[in-house]
Amino acid sequence: MTKHLAASLQSKANGARASRPVAEKRVRDTAGQVKRLRVLDIGSETFGDDLQYVFGKNVAKARRDNKRITGTSDVAPKR
């Protein structure tokens, strides 16, 4: 027997993410790997908030990568 669920496709957040003026693009680097590029609008009224959003995303990715490499999220890998 199957169970049918109905849900709204609208974001449950108050629309903050949907209206964020930070554009995300997927591009390839010189090695051919896909990278995510976040583009800020310098003329935006919310430039400071947008910059903080992008910085937070970059820090979160760096911590995930460090955890994958070293086992802990706040230590830089030794080279």
Rosetta blueprint (number, residue, H / E / L):
1 M L
2 T L
3 K L
4 H L
5 L L
6 A L
7 A L
8 S L
9 L L
10 Q L
11 S L
12 K L
13 A L
14 N L
15 G L
16 A L
17 R L
18 A L
19 S L
20 R L
21 P L
22 V L
23 A E
24 E E
25 K E
26 R E
27 V E
28 R E
29 D L
30 T L
31 A L
32 G L
33 Q L
34 V E
35 K E
36 R E
37 L E
38 R E
39 V E
40 L L
41 D L
42 I L
43 G L
44 S L
45 E L
46 T L
47 F H
48 G H
49 D H
50 D H
51 L H
52 Q H
53 Y H
54 V H
55 F H
56 G H
57 K H
58 N H
59 V H
60 A H
61 K H
62 A H
63 R H
64 R H
65 D H
66 N H
67 K H
68 R H
69 I H
70 T H
71 G L
72 T L
73 S L
74 D L
75 V L
76 A L
77 P L
78 K L
79 R L
